[in-house]
Structures are given as C-alpha cells and as structure tokens.
Amino acid sequence: MYNVLIVDDEMIFRKGITHLIHESNLEWTVIGEARDGLEALEMIQSQRPHLVITDIRMPRMDGIQLQATLAEQYPTIRCIVLSGHNDFEYARSSIRSGARDYLLKPVNKEELYTALCKVEAELSKESESQSVVEHTPSQQVIRQQLLSSLIHGNIAYDEGELFDQASISFPHNGIYCLIVQLDRDSVTEQRYRQNDPELFFLYIQQFVREMIIEPLQGYTFIDHHKVIALINSDRSEATAQQIRSLSGQLIRTIKRISQMTVTIGIGGGVDDLESVPKSYREAETALLCRLISGGDQVLVYESSATNTMPLSRLQAADRHFLEQLLAQENGQELTRQVQAFIERLCRQMNHPEVIQQQICKILLECYEIALDYKVLSEWLNKQDMGMILQHVLLINERQQLAQYCGELLYSLYDLIQRKEGHVIHAVDQVVRYLEEHYAEPITLSLMAEKVYLNASYLSSLFKHRLGHSFVEVLTEIRIREAIKRLIHTDEKIATIAYDTGFVNIRHFNRVFKTETGTTPKQYRDSRRHYQHPV
C-alpha cells in the first residue's frame, strides 16, 4: 500500500478526493488532510507520505511553494497538483518543481485514478506500458469549448470529426439540458470573496458529475458562471422524471454538506444535436422563474412556460416616479426604494418575461433622463445601453437584480447631484423668466426647451426645489401681479386679466377666487375701502 496526503484549503475538495481514493481499488491510503502548505509540512515530517496531492492557491503557503520545499527537503515524495485555473504558468511552475501530474478541478475520477496509477507504477518500478486513456488539460478545454458552442448554436453539427476527436458522443435518442446555478444569497459576501469564486462552480460541477452524469450519461462543463449538464438518454417521461428526481437529490445534498443552495433549470428533451440550443434556452427560461419563486429548487420548463401575466396588472414605474426618486436628497434612501420596488415587482408578477419587460422599461426611462440631463456618457461608462439591457436579461436571481438596478439608479443620481448647481440654476432661470414674461403664453414644454431639460424632469425639479408645481408657481406670479394692479391702478379687470396672462376674464375670475377666496372686484373694493376709509 502507498500513502497519500491531501492538501487543499477547501474542505469540500479534500473530502471529495479522499472519498474518491477510498472507493477505488488502487493501492492507496489517505493518511491525512492539510489546509495549506505549512500544515502539510508538519504532517510530512512525522508521516512521510509517498505522494502529496496539493492545490495551487492556498493561504500562508501555496502549492508552488510547497512543491519547492518538498523538492529540496523530501525529493523522494511525489506530487500531483490540482488547480481550477488552466494556466500555463502554474503548470510550468509545477512541472519545474517535479510534479508528476497537473489536474484541473473538479477532478474527474478516471483522471485521478490514472494519475495515481502512474505514480504507483513509478514507485513499484513497474513497466509504464499500461493502456491508460488520459485527458490532458488542453483536451479538457477543447471539449468544453465544443460543448459550449453546441448549446449556443455556434457549431456545424455535421462536423462529427470534431466530436470524435474530443471523445464526445450522444448515442441515445434524447438530449436534455440542465443548468445549475449557485444562489448567491446563500453564501455570505465574505465567504464568496475570500475564496476564488470559480471554486464554487467547480465544486457544484463535481456533484453534478457524480449524482447526475454518472447514473445517466452525458457531459458537464462550466459556461459563464453556470454549471451545464447535457444528459443523453432515452427521450421519455421516465427519463424526465429521473432527471427531476436526481436534481432534487443534488440540491438537498449540496445544501446539507456545504450550507449553500443551488437552483436547477431543466429544458425539454430534444432528438438531435441541432436542437440542443432549444433545450438550453428552455432551461434558461425555467431558471428565470427564480426571480418569482426564489431559489433552492428544481424549475422545469414545461411548468414555468404555462405562467401568463396580463400587463394590466403591472405596477408601472413611470418617468415621474423615477424623477421623484432622483430628485431626493438621500442617495441611500433612493437605493433602498429601488431595491424594494424590484423585490415587490418580482413577488407580484407571475411570469419572468413581464419582470424583464418592466425592468427594461425602467432603464430606458433612465436612459432618457441621462440623455436629457447630458450625463449619458458618464452614466453608461463606456458601455452601450444594449449591453446593459442584455446583462439584465441574464440575471435570474431576485437579490442580484435588485442590487444591480439599485447601483445603476444610484450612479445616475450621483451624476445628477454633481451637477446640482446647474439644476438650481435651471429652476431659478425659469422662475425669473416667468416673472418677466408672465403675460405671454407660457407652457412647461417651452420652459424645458429653454433650459435644455425634459419637461417631466423640469416639473419634478420644481416640486423638489420649491415645493410647488410649475403651474402653481406660474399662477402665483400672475395672481400676485394682478393684485398689484387691482390695488394700485384703475385698469379694467378685463384688461388686468389679459395683461397678466389669463386667456379670458371668466378664467381669471375663477382662478383668482380659488387663490384668494374672493372675486377680483370684491378684492379691489375691500382693499380700497381699507386704504381710503373716508
């Protein structure tokens, strides 16, 4: 028997590799586990293993430093390196340090056994003529690229030679796409950031391989922070039910072992490679329902596609609502309100496409506001609006969507606040114009053009800065001027009405009484009687 020490700062990977070795029929015994290079060296001094299987990135002492120390102090100990990074520099550093093999995480069982057999053969000085099929890291990358191109429809399906070279085959008449995505709200920010985020996806992929791919048949790979599985089996209700059952078991197992949750979207079965993108899109659509129902569950396309949502029930966030948000003084409160609105929207709607439509509408309104306020280029920050909308359409987690929209709205708010001097100047400029031109026909749109702002946005600025609407301010100025003339001149009331901007005397009388509680004639008579009692 030969002894091996497992070194990795992630317990889930240490336990996983230990389990794989224990269930093998090879002549290997795991004598211990270490969390980093320093802890490994302490164990090596007392136990002297034949082999060390070590991760690259670890705290205190990483895998490269550990290998260098082993080469200097314990040259007879072999080393196998694990990494989630298909990086030539890591591989080259490991090979220079004498590594016997370099395996990508998550470790494929066959690849691990192959590597152990190689070391075993070296240790026992046996012939290296074993017939071992080994997938190199570069071959793994080629396979992943082919499978990624397959789900996105970016490959010629008749080019079977490419699939043959990568040992990819789909012998059964049904192909099902399954997407597994980490529920980010189940992992604390500290836990997520202190590790390489890729490790979470590699960890999930390992479970997918063992709990779904091995019982059935197919392939799993990582594509844009999602673990994808292409399951190849008979296309039948029994197969679909088995996939759902295994997916549920996978979710419960990951939750029990790692205290984090995942959500799985399952597309419908298809008959040929050309239809695989259809199953992938269906799995994505199913996964979108996480916005509505939350995560930690299996979402199947058939059931999610039956949801419908009449647009009449939509609680719209119109431009006025956004402008009121952007005009307030507290940026943190703005972010809170935006996120609360997104959360409420997701809870109330029963179809993800309606949520996406509403979010896109909000962002397009923000685009118009940024354009009107001349901060568009700063707000987009070298992106175009299409890129932002495409990113939104890829988000299928409620908390992430709320956070992203909150950040976008706060960014726009911050840019507007920086130009606050112009905002105040614009309102004051309009008020001065009203005081000088009150007798002329004046509209909000006309004033907005003069200060280069959108009419709705100018209206919200009036309300925010002065506490009154544009019409209220204009009416107050006109009535104030009319009062002066009623008291200090003998002009006819009809003349005063026209000269202060009212369209006719009837309109003037009605507005004047609403503002002062009396008619223009009564007001003039009472004031003159008060000023000249004799």
C-alpha distance (Angstrom), angle and dihedral (degrees) to the residues before:
residue distance angle dihedral
M1 . . .
Y2 3.79 . .
N3 3.80 126.8 .
V4 3.78 126.8 -131.5
L5 3.81 132.7 -171.6
I6 3.83 119.3 -151.3
V7 3.83 116.1 -146.2
D8 3.83 120.1 -172.0
D9 3.81 133.6 127.5
E10 3.81 90.6 -138.4
M11 3.80 111.8 78.6
I12 3.79 91.4 -157.5
F13 3.80 91.1 62.5
R14 3.82 93.8 43.5
K15 3.79 91.3 51.9
G16 3.78 92.2 43.7
I17 3.80 94.8 53.9
T18 3.80 91.7 42.9
H19 3.79 89.4 53.5
L20 3.81 92.4 49.5
I21 3.79 91.7 51.6
H22 3.80 93.3 46.0
E23 3.79 93.0 53.2
S24 3.81 93.2 48.0
N25 3.78 124.2 93.3
L26 3.79 92.1 -132.9
E27 3.78 126.1 120.4
W28 3.79 94.6 -104.5
T29 3.81 133.7 117.0
V30 3.79 124.8 -169.9
I31 3.80 105.8 -133.6
G32 3.79 97.1 -178.8
E33 3.78 151.8 -27.0
A34 3.82 128.7 -119.2
R35 3.81 130.4 -166.9
D36 3.83 97.4 -146.4
G37 3.78 143.6 -4.2
L38 3.81 96.5 -82.9
E39 3.79 93.2 52.2
A40 3.80 89.0 46.4
L41 3.81 92.6 54.3
E42 3.79 90.8 53.4
M43 3.80 90.6 54.0
I44 3.81 93.0 43.1
Q45 3.83 91.0 56.6
S46 3.78 91.8 60.7
Q47 3.80 103.4 30.0
R48 3.82 105.9 31.2
P49 3.83 100.2 -155.4
H50 3.79 121.4 -156.8
L51 3.80 91.5 -131.5
V52 3.80 138.6 24.3
I53 3.80 119.7 -157.6
T54 3.80 105.7 -162.8
D55 3.78 139.5 177.6
I56 3.82 119.5 -129.6
R57 3.80 103.2 -135.1
M58 3.81 113.9 53.2
P59 3.82 135.7 137.6
R60 3.81 123.0 -98.9
M61 3.84 95.6 6.9
D62 3.80 120.5 18.5
G63 3.81 128.5 -152.9
I64 3.82 95.7 -94.6
Q65 3.82 91.8 54.0
L66 3.80 90.8 45.6
Q67 3.81 91.6 52.8
A68 3.79 91.6 49.6
T69 3.80 90.4 51.8
L70 3.80 91.9 47.6
A71 3.80 91.6 49.6
E72 3.80 89.4 53.4
Q73 3.80 102.2 39.0
Y74 3.83 104.6 22.4
P75 3.83 106.8 25.3
T76 3.82 93.9 165.8
I77 3.81 94.0 60.9
R78 3.78 112.0 97.1
C79 3.77 122.0 -141.2
I80 3.82 135.6 -151.5
V81 3.80 116.6 -167.7
L82 3.82 126.3 -145.3
S83 3.77 125.4 -164.3
G84 3.76 140.4 160.2
H85 3.79 88.6 -146.5
N86 3.78 119.4 84.6
D87 3.77 89.2 -153.3
F88 3.77 122.8 151.7
E89 3.79 93.2 -149.8
Y90 3.80 91.7 57.8
A91 3.78 91.2 47.0
R92 3.80 92.3 48.0
S93 3.81 92.9 48.3
S94 3.81 90.7 48.8
I95 3.82 93.8 48.1
R96 3.82 90.8 48.4
S97 3.79 87.9 53.7
G98 3.81 90.4 53.4
A99 3.79 102.4 -99.6
R100 3.80 112.2 171.8
D101 3.80 93.6 -150.8
Y102 3.78 142.0 2.1
L103 3.82 116.0 -145.9
L104 3.77 129.5 -175.2
K105 3.79 120.2 -130.3
P106 2.93 132.1 -83.3
V107 3.75 88.1 50.0
N108 3.77 115.3 -132.4
K109 3.79 110.3 -133.6
E110 3.79 94.0 -129.8
E111 3.80 92.2 48.2
L112 3.79 91.4 50.9
Y113 3.79 92.4 48.7
T114 3.78 90.5 48.3
A115 3.79 91.3 52.7
L116 3.82 91.5 47.7
C117 3.78 90.7 50.1
K118 3.80 90.3 53.4
V119 3.79 92.2 52.9
E120 3.80 91.1 43.5
A121 3.78 89.3 53.0
E122 3.77 91.3 51.0
L123 3.77 92.4 48.2
S124 3.78 94.4 48.7
K125 3.81 91.2 41.0
E126 3.77 90.4 -127.8
S127 3.75 124.6 154.8
E128 3.81 115.6 -79.4
S129 3.78 92.4 -140.5
Q130 3.80 94.0 110.9
S131 3.77 115.2 134.8
V132 3.77 100.2 -121.6
V133 3.79 124.7 165.6
E134 3.75 107.8 -146.5
H135 3.78 127.4 -176.9
T136 3.79 109.1 -148.6
P137 3.81 120.9 -147.6
S138 3.80 89.6 -104.8
Q139 3.80 90.9 52.8
Q140 3.80 89.1 49.7
V141 3.79 90.0 53.9
I142 3.82 91.8 50.0
R143 3.79 90.7 50.6
Q144 3.80 91.9 49.3
Q145 3.80 91.8 48.5
L146 3.81 91.3 51.2
L147 3.80 93.1 48.7
S148 3.81 91.4 46.2
S149 3.81 90.3 51.0
L150 3.80 89.0 48.2
I151 3.83 96.0 57.2
H152 3.81 91.9 45.0
G153 3.80 93.8 48.4
N154 3.81 93.8 -117.6
I155 3.78 98.9 128.7
A156 3.80 137.4 78.0
Y157 3.78 104.0 -113.2
D158 3.78 94.2 -154.0
E159 3.81 92.0 61.7
G160 3.79 92.6 95.1
E161 3.80 91.5 158.8
L162 3.81 90.9 73.3
F163 3.79 91.4 54.4
D164 3.79 91.5 45.8
Q165 3.80 91.7 52.5
A166 3.81 90.3 51.8
S167 3.84 91.4 44.7
I168 3.80 91.4 -117.5
S169 3.79 117.2 149.6
F170 3.80 136.8 158.7
P171 3.82 105.3 -161.5
H172 3.82 97.1 166.4
N173 3.80 126.5 77.4
G174 3.80 97.7 -117.9
I175 3.81 132.7 64.8
Y176 3.81 121.9 -173.5
C177 3.81 124.7 -172.6
L178 3.77 118.7 -145.1
I179 3.82 126.2 -175.2
V180 3.80 122.2 -160.9
Q181 3.78 117.0 -166.0
L182 3.78 130.2 -177.0
D183 3.81 114.9 -118.3
R184 3.80 98.5 -128.6
D185 3.78 93.1 -160.2
S186 3.81 88.4 63.4
V187 3.82 91.2 63.4
T188 3.79 121.5 63.6
E189 3.77 116.5 -122.9
Q190 3.80 90.6 -118.3
R191 3.79 92.7 52.6
Y192 3.79 91.9 46.6
R193 3.80 95.6 48.4
Q194 3.79 99.5 41.3
N195 3.80 89.9 62.1
D196 3.76 130.7 50.8
P197 3.86 101.1 -91.0
E198 3.80 88.7 -139.0
L199 3.79 88.8 68.4
F200 3.80 90.5 68.5
F201 3.80 91.7 56.6
L202 3.79 92.4 44.5
Y203 3.79 89.2 50.5
I204 3.80 91.7 50.7
Q205 3.80 90.5 46.5
Q206 3.79 90.5 55.8
F207 3.82 90.3 57.2
V208 3.80 91.2 46.4
R209 3.79 90.5 52.3
E210 3.80 94.6 49.2
M211 3.82 100.7 36.8
I212 3.81 102.4 35.8
I213 3.80 113.1 13.6
E214 3.82 96.8 45.3
P215 3.85 96.7 48.0
L216 3.79 89.8 46.8
Q217 3.81 122.9 17.6
G218 3.78 134.5 -99.0
Y219 3.77 144.0 75.1
T220 3.79 138.9 -67.4
F221 3.80 129.0 -158.7
I222 3.80 141.1 154.9
D223 3.79 119.8 -104.9
H224 3.83 122.8 175.2
H225 3.81 95.9 -23.0
K226 3.79 92.5 -46.5
V227 3.78 127.9 107.9
I228 3.79 108.2 -132.0
A229 3.80 126.0 -162.9
L230 3.79 124.3 -169.2
I231 3.78 106.8 -162.8
N232 3.79 118.2 -161.2
S233 3.78 115.3 -161.5
D234 3.78 141.2 115.3
R235 3.77 111.0 -50.0
S236 3.80 102.6 -119.4
E237 3.77 142.9 118.1
A238 3.79 88.6 -103.9
T239 3.82 90.4 58.4
A240 3.80 92.2 46.2
Q241 3.80 90.0 50.6
Q242 3.79 91.6 48.9
I243 3.81 91.0 51.4
R244 3.80 90.5 51.1
S245 3.78 91.8 47.9
L246 3.82 94.3 48.5
S247 3.82 90.0 46.1
G248 3.78 90.7 54.6
Q249 3.80 90.6 49.7
L250 3.81 90.2 49.7
I251 3.82 91.9 52.9
R252 3.80 92.4 49.9
T253 3.81 93.2 45.8
I254 3.81 94.8 51.0
K255 3.79 90.6 47.0
R256 3.80 92.7 50.0
I257 3.80 96.3 46.3
S258 3.81 102.8 36.6
Q259 3.83 105.5 22.2
M260 3.78 90.8 -126.3
T261 3.79 130.4 105.7
V262 3.79 136.5 -135.5
T263 3.79 134.2 -166.4
I264 3.79 122.9 -141.1
G265 3.80 126.5 -152.6
I266 3.80 117.6 -164.0
G267 3.81 125.2 -161.1
G268 3.76 125.9 -154.4
G269 3.78 122.3 -90.2
V270 3.82 119.9 -92.4
D271 3.80 132.8 -164.4
D272 3.80 104.6 -135.0
L273 3.81 144.6 21.7
E274 3.79 92.6 -101.0
S275 3.81 89.6 63.1
V276 3.82 95.9 49.4
P277 3.86 92.3 96.4
K278 3.82 87.5 58.3
S279 3.80 92.0 56.5
Y280 3.82 89.4 45.7
R281 3.83 92.0 52.6
E282 3.78 89.8 48.1
A283 3.81 90.6 52.4
E284 3.81 89.4 50.5
T285 3.80 90.8 49.4
A286 3.79 90.8 50.1
L287 3.79 89.8 49.4
L288 3.81 90.1 54.0
C289 3.80 88.4 68.9
R290 3.80 85.6 74.5
L291 3.81 84.3 82.5
I292 3.79 88.8 65.3
S293 3.78 107.3 30.4
G294 3.80 100.8 26.9
G295 3.79 128.8 -124.0
D296 3.80 137.6 -73.6
Q297 3.81 94.1 79.5
V298 3.80 146.0 85.8
L299 3.82 114.3 -97.5
V300 3.80 117.1 -164.1
Y301 3.79 121.4 -159.9
E302 3.79 96.9 -131.9
S303 3.79 94.0 58.1
S304 3.79 95.7 41.4
A305 3.81 92.9 49.6
T306 3.82 92.1 60.8
N307 3.79 93.5 65.9
T308 3.78 114.3 103.9
M309 3.77 130.2 -176.9
P310 3.82 126.5 -163.5
L311 3.77 109.8 -136.8
S312 3.81 90.0 -137.1
R313 3.81 88.7 75.4
L314 3.77 92.6 56.7
Q315 3.78 115.7 116.8
A316 3.77 97.4 -142.2
A317 3.78 124.3 -146.7
D318 3.79 98.0 -145.6
R319 3.78 127.6 -169.8
H320 3.78 92.8 -94.3
F321 3.81 90.5 57.2
L322 3.81 91.3 50.4
E323 3.77 93.6 46.4
Q324 3.78 91.1 51.1
L325 3.80 88.6 52.6
L326 3.79 93.3 48.0
A327 3.81 92.4 46.9
Q328 3.80 96.0 58.1
E329 3.79 123.7 100.3
N330 3.81 101.7 -128.5
G331 3.79 114.1 75.8
Q332 3.80 93.7 -172.9
E333 3.79 90.3 54.2
L334 3.81 88.9 51.3
T335 3.80 91.0 54.0
R336 3.80 91.1 47.4
Q337 3.80 92.8 50.6
V338 3.81 93.4 47.5
Q339 3.79 92.1 49.6
A340 3.81 91.3 45.9
F341 3.81 89.6 51.4
I342 3.82 92.0 51.2
E343 3.80 91.4 47.8
R344 3.82 90.7 49.5
L345 3.79 91.6 46.6
C346 3.81 91.7 52.6
R347 3.80 92.2 48.6
Q348 3.80 95.1 48.6
M349 3.80 100.2 44.0
N350 3.80 121.2 76.8
H351 3.80 99.5 -161.4
P352 3.83 125.9 57.2
E353 3.80 93.9 -144.5
V354 3.80 90.4 62.2
I355 3.81 89.6 52.5
Q356 3.80 90.4 50.1
Q357 3.81 91.3 49.4
Q358 3.78 91.9 51.8
I359 3.81 94.4 46.4
C360 3.80 90.6 49.3
K361 3.80 89.5 49.7
I362 3.82 90.3 52.9
L363 3.79 92.4 50.0
L364 3.80 93.0 46.6
E365 3.81 88.7 52.8
C366 3.81 87.9 51.2
Y367 3.79 88.1 50.5
E368 3.82 89.9 56.1
I369 3.81 91.6 47.5
A370 3.80 91.5 49.8
L371 3.80 90.0 47.9
D372 3.81 93.0 49.1
Y373 3.76 91.5 47.5
K374 3.82 93.2 46.4
V375 3.81 96.6 -121.6
L376 3.80 97.4 106.5
S377 3.80 99.0 114.2
E378 3.80 92.2 47.6
W379 3.79 91.7 47.3
L380 3.81 95.3 49.1
N381 3.83 90.1 46.3
K382 3.81 97.6 -152.9
Q383 3.80 92.9 -39.3
D384 3.76 127.7 106.1
M385 3.77 123.5 -127.6
G386 3.78 91.0 -110.1
M387 3.81 90.9 61.4
I388 3.81 91.4 51.6
L389 3.81 92.6 49.2
Q390 3.81 91.3 47.1
H391 3.79 89.7 52.1
V392 3.80 90.8 51.2
L393 3.80 90.6 51.8
L394 3.81 89.7 55.9
I395 3.81 93.9 55.5
N396 3.77 113.2 96.0
E397 3.80 101.2 165.7
R398 3.80 120.0 90.3
Q399 3.82 97.7 -143.4
Q400 3.80 92.8 46.3
L401 3.81 91.7 49.3
A402 3.81 92.1 49.0
Q403 3.80 91.4 48.4
Y404 3.81 93.8 47.9
C405 3.81 94.2 49.1
G406 3.79 90.9 44.4
E407 3.80 90.5 54.1
L408 3.82 92.2 48.7
L409 3.81 92.7 50.0
Y410 3.79 92.2 45.7
S411 3.80 90.4 50.5
L412 3.80 90.0 53.9
Y413 3.81 90.7 45.2
D414 3.81 91.1 51.5
L415 3.81 92.3 51.2
I416 3.80 90.9 50.3
Q417 3.79 91.5 48.3
R418 3.79 90.7 53.4
K419 3.78 87.8 58.0
E420 3.78 92.1 46.9
G421 3.79 90.8 124.0
H422 3.78 89.6 62.4
V423 3.81 90.9 47.5
I424 3.79 92.7 54.4
H425 3.77 90.7 43.7
A426 3.79 91.0 51.8
V427 3.82 93.2 52.9
D428 3.79 92.9 44.5
Q429 3.79 90.8 47.1
V430 3.79 91.1 54.2
V431 3.82 92.3 47.4
R432 3.81 91.3 51.4
Y433 3.80 89.6 49.4
L434 3.82 90.8 51.2
E435 3.81 91.1 50.3
E436 3.81 90.6 53.0
H437 3.83 100.2 37.8
Y438 3.80 104.0 30.8
A439 3.80 90.7 126.3
E440 3.81 91.9 61.9
P441 3.83 127.4 81.2
I442 3.80 102.7 -89.1
T443 3.79 129.0 -178.4
L444 3.78 133.7 -179.3
S445 3.80 90.7 -117.4
L446 3.80 91.2 54.3
M447 3.81 91.5 52.1
A448 3.81 92.0 45.9
E449 3.79 90.1 55.8
K450 3.79 91.1 51.5
V451 3.81 93.1 55.4
Y452 3.83 95.1 35.6
L453 3.80 96.2 -117.5
N454 3.77 134.6 123.3
A455 3.82 112.2 -96.3
S456 3.81 94.4 -124.3
Y457 3.77 91.6 48.0
L458 3.82 92.4 48.9
S459 3.80 88.6 51.1
S460 3.82 91.3 53.5
L461 3.82 90.4 48.4
F462 3.81 90.4 54.5
K463 3.79 90.7 51.7
H464 3.78 92.6 46.5
R465 3.80 98.1 45.0
L466 3.80 103.0 33.5
G467 3.78 102.6 22.7
H468 3.82 91.0 -125.1
S469 3.78 135.9 85.2
F470 3.79 123.0 -107.5
V471 3.83 91.3 -105.2
E472 3.81 91.6 49.9
V473 3.81 91.6 52.0
L474 3.81 92.9 47.1
T475 3.82 91.6 47.5
E476 3.81 91.4 49.0
I477 3.82 91.5 52.3
R478 3.81 92.4 48.8
I479 3.82 94.3 46.7
R480 3.81 91.0 47.2
E481 3.80 90.7 53.9
A482 3.80 91.3 45.2
I483 3.82 90.6 53.1
K484 3.81 90.8 53.3
R485 3.79 91.0 53.2
L486 3.80 94.3 44.5
I487 3.80 90.3 54.3
H488 3.81 102.1 37.1
T489 3.83 104.7 32.1
D490 3.78 138.7 48.9
E491 3.79 93.2 -136.3
K492 3.76 116.1 141.2
I493 3.79 114.1 -98.7
A494 3.81 90.3 -120.9
T495 3.81 90.1 55.4
I496 3.79 91.7 48.6
A497 3.81 89.8 50.3
Y498 3.81 93.6 53.6
D499 3.82 94.0 41.0
T500 3.81 92.0 54.1
G501 3.78 95.1 51.5
F502 3.82 104.5 -95.8
V503 3.79 115.7 139.1
N504 3.83 94.9 -136.1
I505 3.80 141.3 -7.6
R506 3.80 93.5 -102.4
H507 3.80 90.8 57.1
F508 3.80 89.7 45.2
N509 3.82 92.6 51.8
R510 3.79 92.7 48.9
V511 3.81 95.5 48.3
F512 3.81 93.1 42.2
K513 3.80 92.2 53.3
T514 3.79 91.3 47.0
E515 3.80 91.1 53.0
T516 3.83 100.3 39.7
G517 3.80 104.9 21.1
T518 3.81 93.4 -120.2
T519 3.81 139.9 68.8
P520 3.83 121.5 -96.1
K521 3.85 91.6 -109.1
Q522 3.79 93.2 48.7
Y523 3.80 90.2 47.1
R524 3.85 92.2 50.9
D525 3.79 93.3 46.6
S526 3.80 94.4 48.3
R527 3.78 94.0 47.0
R528 3.79 94.4 47.2
H529 3.80 91.0 47.2
Y530 3.77 89.4 51.2
Q531 3.83 92.7 49.0
H532 3.89 95.6 42.0
P533 3.82 109.0 33.5
V534 3.86 95.1 168.5
